[in-house]
Amino acid sequence: MISPPQPEDLTSLVLRTDFTNDTAWASVKAALRTWKGADAATFVSDPTYAGVSPQELVDADNAASRDDKLTYLFLADATTMADVERPLLALDLADEPGRTFRVPPRWYADVSTNLTIANMDFSEFADVQPERHPARSSCPPPC
């Protein structure tokens, strides 16, 4: 069984699970940099996680020690690498393990910050109705 990676600081973890396109990965990282050029995430690009499924990450987190548990993470998966907008897959590991939703990079800072400081719960983002807030909307859920 894999062990879950750990963020280096209070930034959210972005885990690369698709290794088919290095240019796409570079664009994901560039899109998530702050306006000052600093990384707004802990990026993990380790082939150990190639093709890992959300369920495998849930299982790994369940098996982790209390100190090593994560509450959520973002995946740069095959969909991320194939879609020109590079939407990350947010994965809940705490409240409803395995629950997911997509996050375009332009919304990443808002979603990540609110999850990090527990200002909003994972479900508040995941519960947004796609009919009211299509993936290419101009504001992050919930609007």
N, CA, C and O of each residue as an XYZ file, in Angstrom:
572
protein
N       0.854     -1.189      0.000
C       0.000      0.000      0.000
C       0.892      1.241      0.000
O       1.932      1.278      0.656
N       0.463      2.244     -0.744
C       1.195      3.505     -0.771
C       0.956      4.263      0.532
O      -0.033      4.021      1.223
N       1.839      5.156      0.856
C       1.601      6.037      1.997
C       1.294      7.424      1.451
O       1.875      7.841      0.449
N       0.396      8.131      2.099
C       0.020      9.446      1.576
C       1.175     10.433      1.712
O       1.865     10.439      2.732
N       1.392     11.265      0.695
C       2.420     12.298      0.816
C       1.976     13.365      1.806
O       0.788     13.479      2.108
N       2.911     14.135      2.306
C       2.602     15.179      3.275
C       2.987     16.544      2.715
O       4.044     16.682      2.099
N       2.140     17.557      2.922
C       2.517     18.904      2.498
C       3.710     19.409      3.315
O       3.903     19.010      4.463
N       4.493     20.278      2.715
C       5.671     20.813      3.387
C       5.328     21.897      4.397
O       6.101     22.148      5.322
N       4.188     22.536      4.235
C       3.797     23.641      5.105
C       2.270     23.702      5.120
O       1.613     22.672      4.964
N       1.714     24.858      5.302
C       0.251     24.979      5.361
C      -0.409     25.074      3.992
O      -1.628     25.226      3.906
N       0.376     24.986      2.921
C      -0.233     24.995      1.597
C      -0.919     23.664      1.336
O      -0.598     22.648      1.953
N      -1.856     23.689      0.421
C      -2.554     22.462      0.048
C      -1.645     21.583     -0.804
O      -0.736     22.066     -1.479
N      -1.911     20.302     -0.754
C      -1.131     19.322     -1.501
C      -1.731     19.120     -2.885
O      -2.930     18.876     -3.016
N      -0.897     19.220     -3.919
C      -1.302     18.914     -5.289
C      -0.454     17.725     -5.725
O       0.761     17.835     -5.893
N      -1.118     16.593     -5.903
C      -0.452     15.332     -6.209
C      -0.635     14.976     -7.676
O      -1.761     14.859     -8.161
N       0.471     14.806     -8.372
C       0.434     14.410     -9.776
C       0.262     12.899     -9.861
O       1.053     12.139     -9.302
N      -0.797     12.469    -10.577
C      -1.031     11.038    -10.759
C      -0.959     10.629    -12.230
O      -1.046      9.445    -12.556
N      -0.797     11.618    -13.116
C      -0.676     11.346    -14.546
C       0.664     11.888    -15.022
O       0.979     13.060    -14.816
N       1.451     11.025    -15.658
C       2.805     11.394    -16.074
C       2.966     11.367    -17.590
O       4.066     11.144    -18.096
N       1.869     11.593    -18.316
C       1.912     11.519    -19.773
C       2.303     12.835    -20.437
O       2.644     12.849    -21.620
N       2.260     13.949    -19.687
C       2.470     15.241    -20.326
C       3.181     16.203    -19.373
O       2.544     16.840    -18.534
N       4.495     16.301    -19.509
C       5.274     17.186    -18.638
C       4.941     18.661    -18.867
O       5.002     19.463    -17.934
N       4.593     19.016    -20.087
C       4.229     20.404    -20.388
C       2.934     20.779    -19.658
O       2.819     21.883    -19.126
N       1.976     19.873    -19.634
C       0.721     20.124    -18.922
C       0.985     20.280    -17.431
O       0.404     21.158    -16.794
N       1.848     19.449    -16.865
C       2.191     19.546    -15.438
C       2.837     20.910    -15.155
O       2.518     21.551    -14.153
N       3.727     21.345    -16.021
C       4.368     22.654    -15.849
C       3.328     23.776    -15.889
O       3.438     24.751    -15.146
N       2.325     23.639    -16.750
C       1.294     24.676    -16.826
C       0.391     24.663    -15.590
O      -0.077     25.718    -15.159
N       0.142     23.487    -15.018
C      -0.621     23.408    -13.763
C       0.138     24.160    -12.672
O      -0.435     24.992    -11.969
N       1.405     23.867    -12.539
C       2.219     24.518    -11.507
C       2.276     26.029    -11.716
O       2.164     26.795    -10.759
N       2.449     26.452    -12.954
C       2.510     27.888    -13.245
C       1.192     28.577    -12.906
O       1.188     29.693    -12.388
N       0.085     27.921    -13.194
C      -1.229     28.500    -12.922
C      -1.505     28.634    -11.429
O      -2.328     29.457    -11.027
N      -0.838     27.848    -10.610
C      -1.087     27.872     -9.171
C      -0.067     28.707     -8.397
O      -0.097     28.729     -7.166
N       0.816     29.381     -9.088
C       1.773     30.267     -8.402
C       1.060     31.550     -7.995
O       0.141     32.002     -8.677
N       1.487     32.127     -6.886
C       0.903     33.385     -6.424
C       1.361     34.516     -7.332
O       2.252     34.333     -8.162
N       0.760     35.662     -7.177
C       1.140     36.820     -8.000
C       2.582     37.232     -7.740
O       3.188     37.906     -8.573
N       3.147     36.837     -6.596
C       4.548     37.130     -6.302
C       5.475     36.048     -6.840
O       6.692     36.147     -6.686
N       4.918     35.019     -7.468
C       5.730     33.968     -8.054
C       6.010     32.794     -7.132
O       6.701     31.853     -7.522
N       5.486     32.835     -5.917
C       5.698     31.731     -4.975
C       4.697     30.610     -5.243
O       3.608     30.851     -5.765
N       5.071     29.399     -4.887
C       4.152     28.279     -5.032
C       3.012     28.421     -4.032
O       3.239     28.702     -2.855
N       1.788     28.224     -4.508
C       0.605     28.288     -3.653
C       0.167     26.885     -3.256
O      -0.953     26.678     -2.790
N       1.065     25.926     -3.446
C       0.750     24.529     -3.140
C       2.048     23.789     -2.858
O       3.138     24.249     -3.197
N       1.901     22.637     -2.231
C       3.006     21.694     -2.155
C       2.795     20.730     -3.309
O       1.835     19.959     -3.311
N       3.681     20.769     -4.282
C       3.555     19.928     -5.462
C       4.315     18.626     -5.260
O       5.485     18.634     -4.875
N       3.646     17.507     -5.522
C       4.290     16.195     -5.448
C       4.198     15.555     -6.826
O       3.108     15.283     -7.329
N       5.358     15.322     -7.424
C       5.450     14.675     -8.723
C       6.367     13.471     -8.555
O       7.554     13.525     -8.874
N       5.793     12.389     -8.051
C       6.543     11.175     -7.746
C       5.887     10.020     -8.497
O       4.712      9.731     -8.274
N       6.634      9.353     -9.389
C       6.050      8.256    -10.168
C       5.448      7.132     -9.320
O       4.707      6.299     -9.841
N       5.751      7.101     -8.042
C       5.117      6.130     -7.141
C       3.597      6.275     -7.189
O       2.868      5.302     -6.997
N       3.128      7.489     -7.446
C       1.690      7.774     -7.446
C       1.076      7.738     -8.840
O      -0.083      8.121     -9.002
N       1.810      7.293     -9.841
C       1.284      7.222    -11.206
C       0.058      6.318    -11.257
O       0.110      5.153    -10.862
N      -1.035      6.869    -11.745
C      -2.263      6.100    -11.908
C      -3.001      5.761    -10.626
O      -3.982      5.018    -10.665
N      -2.561      6.279     -9.503
C      -3.237      5.969     -8.245
C      -4.666      6.530     -8.295
O      -4.893      7.632     -8.796
N      -5.598      5.774     -7.782
C      -7.006      6.184     -7.811
C      -7.360      6.951     -6.534
O      -6.668      6.836     -5.523
N      -8.433      7.725     -6.588
C      -8.892      8.378     -5.363
C      -9.146      7.371     -4.232
O      -8.827      7.647     -3.076
N      -9.716      6.211     -4.559
C      -9.985      5.219     -3.512
C      -8.697      4.707     -2.884
O      -8.654      4.479     -1.675
N      -7.650      4.522     -3.677
C      -6.371      4.090     -3.120
C      -5.810      5.139     -2.162
O      -5.189      4.793     -1.156
N      -6.024      6.399     -2.466
C      -5.570      7.461     -1.570
C      -6.405      7.506     -0.299
O      -5.877      7.744      0.788
N      -7.704      7.277     -0.432
C      -8.566      7.194      0.751
C      -8.099      6.042      1.642
O      -7.972      6.205      2.856
N      -7.845      4.886      1.042
C      -7.388      3.725      1.810
C      -6.047      3.998      2.483
O      -5.843      3.629      3.639
N      -5.137      4.641      1.760
C      -3.823      4.962      2.325
C      -3.963      5.934      3.484
O      -3.276      5.799      4.497
N      -4.840      6.905      3.342
C      -5.038      7.866      4.429
C      -5.686      7.188      5.628
O      -5.335      7.487      6.769
N      -6.624      6.281      5.387
C      -7.250      5.543      6.494
C      -6.231      4.725      7.270
O      -6.352      4.563      8.485
N      -5.224      4.209      6.570
C      -4.195      3.385      7.206
C      -3.091      4.216      7.858
O      -2.275      3.682      8.609
N      -3.062      5.504      7.580
C      -2.002      6.375      8.108
C      -2.191      6.628      9.601
O      -3.298      6.525     10.130
N      -1.098      6.958     10.260
C      -1.183      7.333     11.669
C      -1.965      8.634     11.797
O      -2.131      9.364     10.820
N      -2.435      8.915     12.976
C      -3.237     10.120     13.198
C      -2.476     11.379     12.770
O      -3.061     12.288     12.180
N      -1.193     11.433     13.060
C      -0.378     12.603     12.717
C      -0.161     12.753     11.214
O       0.121     13.854     10.740
N      -0.290     11.664     10.462
C      -0.036     11.703      9.025
C      -1.305     11.791      8.185
O      -1.233     11.785      6.956
N      -2.458     11.871      8.829
C      -3.711     11.954      8.075
C      -3.871     13.328      7.431
O      -3.464     14.348      7.988
N      -4.470     13.326      6.250
C      -4.808     14.555      5.537
C      -6.318     14.725      5.577
O      -7.045     13.751      5.774
N      -6.796     15.942      5.394
C      -8.241     16.140      5.327
C      -8.721     16.224      3.875
O      -9.875     15.910      3.581
N      -7.845     16.644      2.981
C      -8.171     16.745      1.563
C      -6.869     16.868      0.794
O      -5.812     17.117      1.374
N      -6.952     16.692     -0.511
C      -5.835     17.000     -1.402
C      -6.380     17.228     -2.793
O      -7.547     16.949     -3.067
N      -5.542     17.731     -3.663
C      -5.909     17.981     -5.054
C      -5.069     17.066     -5.932
O      -3.863     16.929     -5.728
N      -5.717     16.439     -6.912
C      -5.019     15.553     -7.841
C      -4.893     16.209     -9.210
O      -5.839     16.805     -9.726
N      -3.705     16.085     -9.779
C      -3.489     16.429    -11.179
C      -3.500     15.095    -11.914
O      -2.468     14.443    -12.072
N      -4.699     14.703    -12.363
C      -4.910     13.383    -12.954
C      -4.983     13.478    -14.483
O      -4.669     14.519    -15.059
N      -5.389     12.411    -15.120
C      -5.462     12.382    -16.578
C      -6.397     13.459    -17.124
O      -6.097     14.066    -18.153
N      -7.509     13.703    -16.465
C      -8.434     14.745    -16.902
C      -7.768     16.116    -16.806
O      -7.909     16.944    -17.706
N      -7.051     16.350    -15.725
C      -6.328     17.619    -15.557
C      -5.372     17.846    -16.719
O      -5.325     18.929    -17.302
N      -4.615     16.812    -17.044
C      -3.593     16.951    -18.078
C      -4.188     17.066    -19.482
O      -3.576     17.678    -20.357
N      -5.366     16.492    -19.712
C      -5.973     16.505    -21.042
C      -6.800     17.759    -21.310
O      -6.903     18.193    -22.457
N      -7.383     18.340    -20.285
C      -8.255     19.507    -20.435
C      -7.402     20.777    -20.479
O      -6.543     20.978    -19.620
N      -7.631     21.614    -21.455
C      -6.843     22.834    -21.628
C      -6.937     23.756    -20.407
O      -6.015     24.532    -20.157
N      -8.029     23.684    -19.647
C      -8.182     24.519    -18.445
C      -7.479     23.919    -17.224
O      -7.336     24.598    -16.208
N      -7.038     22.660    -17.305
C      -6.288     21.985    -16.235
C      -7.036     21.914    -14.897
O      -6.461     22.249    -13.861
N      -8.307     21.483    -14.896
C      -9.042     21.406    -13.623
C      -8.493     20.283    -12.731
O      -8.365     19.137    -13.161
N      -8.180     20.634    -11.508
C      -7.703     19.661    -10.532
C      -8.894     18.901     -9.956
O     -10.023     19.392     -9.973
N      -8.635     17.710     -9.450
C      -9.664     16.927     -8.774
C      -9.448     17.075     -7.275
O      -8.450     16.590     -6.742
N     -10.372     17.740     -6.588
C     -10.309     17.864     -5.131
C     -10.865     16.578     -4.539
O     -11.911     16.088     -4.966
N     -10.157     16.034     -3.552
C     -10.527     14.757     -2.939
C     -10.667     14.917     -1.432
O      -9.719     15.313     -0.754
N     -11.839     14.613     -0.915
C     -12.095     14.651      0.525
C     -11.542     13.380      1.159
O     -11.820     12.274      0.694
N     -10.764     13.543      2.215
C     -10.211     12.395      2.934
C     -10.709     12.325      4.374
O     -10.314     11.426      5.116
N     -11.564     13.253      4.779
C     -11.971     13.317      6.186
C     -13.471     13.123      6.406
O     -13.888     12.124      6.992
N     -14.274     14.065      5.945
C     -15.698     14.035      6.255
C     -16.470     12.994      5.456
O     -17.233     12.211      6.022
N     -16.272     12.987      4.149
C     -16.897     12.018      3.251
C     -15.797     11.452      2.357
O     -15.727     11.781      1.173
N     -14.946     10.609      2.915
C     -13.787     10.132      2.156
C     -14.163      9.583      0.782
O     -15.041      8.733      0.639
N     -13.463     10.104     -0.215
C     -13.709      9.686     -1.590
C     -14.541     10.660     -2.397
O     -14.593     10.562     -3.623
N     -15.189     11.596     -1.731
C     -15.999     12.582     -2.448
C     -15.076     13.531     -3.206
O     -14.018     13.912     -2.705
N     -15.477     13.904     -4.403
C     -14.630     14.742     -5.253
C     -15.414     15.860     -5.920
O     -16.642     15.826     -5.992
N     -14.685     16.837     -6.397
C     -15.203     17.850     -7.314
C     -14.015     18.449     -8.060
O     -12.876     18.346     -7.604
N     -14.278     19.069     -9.199
C     -13.231     19.667    -10.036
C     -13.027     21.137     -9.691
O     -13.976     21.862     -9.396
N     -11.769     21.556     -9.734
C     -11.398     22.930     -9.414
C     -10.503     23.497    -10.515
O      -9.350     23.083    -10.638
N     -11.010     24.433    -11.317
C     -10.133     25.088    -12.283
C      -9.060     25.891    -11.530
O      -9.326     26.390    -10.437
N      -7.879     26.018    -12.086
C      -6.806     26.749    -11.400
C      -7.192     28.156    -10.953
O      -6.706     28.628     -9.925
N      -8.058     28.834    -11.708
C      -8.428     30.201    -11.305
C      -9.209     30.234     -9.992
O      -9.275     31.279     -9.345
N      -9.797     29.113     -9.589
C     -10.534     29.033     -8.326
C      -9.707     28.392     -7.223
O     -10.095     28.423     -6.055
N      -8.578     27.815     -7.584
C      -7.788     27.043     -6.633
C      -7.474     27.828     -5.365
O      -7.672     27.304     -4.268
N      -6.996     29.055     -5.472
C      -6.599     29.823     -4.288
C      -7.766     30.001     -3.327
O      -7.600     29.852     -2.116
N      -8.948     30.320     -3.856
C     -10.119     30.511     -2.993
C     -10.530     29.206     -2.310
O     -10.775     29.176     -1.104
N     -10.601     28.135     -3.091
C     -11.014     26.846     -2.533
C      -9.974     26.346     -1.530
O     -10.321     25.945     -0.419
N      -8.719     26.369     -1.920
C      -7.638     25.888     -1.057
C      -7.581     26.655      0.256
O      -7.488     26.055      1.327
N      -7.637     27.965      0.175
C      -7.567     28.787      1.389
C      -8.733     28.488      2.317
O      -8.540     28.318      3.520
N      -9.934     28.424      1.772
C     -11.106     28.161      2.613
C     -11.068     26.775      3.248
O     -11.518     26.608      4.381
N     -10.542     25.785      2.543
C     -10.408     24.454      3.129
C      -9.291     24.431      4.176
O      -9.439     23.811      5.229
N      -8.187     25.099      3.889
C      -7.042     25.107      4.810
C      -7.399     25.716      6.156
O      -7.032     25.176      7.200
N      -8.105     26.826      6.141
C      -8.434     27.493      7.403
C      -9.778     27.038      7.980
O     -10.247     27.575      8.984
N     -10.385     26.046      7.335
C     -11.672     25.495      7.767
C     -12.763     26.567      7.816
O     -13.670     26.504      8.647
N     -12.666     27.541      6.927
C     -13.702     28.539      6.809
C     -14.932     27.949      6.137
O     -16.063     28.349      6.417
N     -14.694     26.987      5.241
C     -15.769     26.274      4.570
C     -15.422     24.793      4.575
O     -14.249     24.419      4.594
N     -16.441     23.964      4.559
C     -16.246     22.523      4.506
C     -16.171     22.056      3.062
O     -16.637     22.731      2.144
N     -15.576     20.891      2.886
C     -15.465     20.290      1.565
C     -16.839     20.201      0.907
O     -16.993     20.503     -0.276
N     -17.828     19.785      1.684
C     -19.170     19.591      1.130
C     -19.785     20.887      0.606
O     -20.601     20.846     -0.314
N     -19.416     22.021      1.168
C     -19.966     23.290      0.693
C     -19.540     23.567     -0.748
O     -20.278     24.201     -1.502
N     -18.368     23.102     -1.128
C     -17.928     23.237     -2.517
C     -18.515     22.112     -3.368
O     -18.992     22.348     -4.478
N     -18.477     20.893     -2.841
C     -18.925     19.730     -3.613
C     -20.432     19.726     -3.848
O     -20.903     19.149     -4.828
N     -21.186     20.360     -2.964
C     -22.648     20.362     -3.077
C     -23.197     21.331     -4.118
O     -24.387     21.284     -4.430
N     -22.365     22.195     -4.656
C     -22.845     23.182     -5.619
C     -23.428     22.461     -6.824
O     -22.825     21.532     -7.361
N     -24.600     22.898     -7.238
C     -25.281     22.287     -8.372
C     -24.601     22.676     -9.677
O     -24.444     23.867     -9.946
N     -24.191     21.704    -10.500
C     -23.534     22.037    -11.762
C     -24.410     22.859    -12.708
O     -23.891     23.625    -13.520
N     -25.733     22.707    -12.611
C     -26.616     23.471    -13.493
C     -26.533     24.963    -13.178
O     -26.613     25.796    -14.081
N     -26.373     25.297    -11.901
C     -26.299     26.698    -11.493
C     -24.893     27.255    -11.639
O     -24.716     28.458    -11.829
N     -23.892     26.386    -11.552
C     -22.502     26.825    -11.564
C     -21.690     25.940    -12.495
O     -20.951     25.071    -12.032
N     -21.818     26.148    -13.803
C     -21.058     25.306    -14.726
C     -19.554     25.464    -14.521
O     -19.096     26.469    -13.977
N     -18.809     24.487    -14.950
C     -17.371     24.454    -14.726
C     -16.659     25.689    -15.239
O     -15.590     26.030    -14.733
N     -17.207     26.356    -16.208
C     -16.533     27.526    -16.755
C     -17.181     28.828    -16.274
O     -17.117     29.846    -16.963
N     -17.789     28.796    -15.120
C     -18.384     29.976    -14.521
C     -17.283     30.977    -14.152
O     -16.105     30.623    -14.109
N     -17.669     32.210    -13.890
C     -16.682     33.240    -13.600
C     -16.343     33.361    -12.108
O     -15.478     34.156    -11.741
N     -16.998     32.599    -11.261
C     -16.689     32.700     -9.841
C     -16.637     31.305     -9.223
O     -17.271     30.377     -9.726
N     -15.875     31.155     -8.123
C     -15.769     29.835     -7.511
C     -17.056     29.470     -6.788
O     -17.782     30.348     -6.321
N     -17.341     28.175     -6.695
C     -18.497     27.771     -5.919
C     -18.199     27.965     -4.455
O     -17.025     27.906     -4.089
N     -19.126     28.182     -3.619
C     -20.502     28.529     -4.000
C     -20.611     30.019     -4.268
O     -20.155     30.828     -3.459
N     -21.192     30.384     -5.361
C     -21.364     31.796     -5.735
C     -22.605     32.350     -5.080
O     -22.930     33.523     -5.265
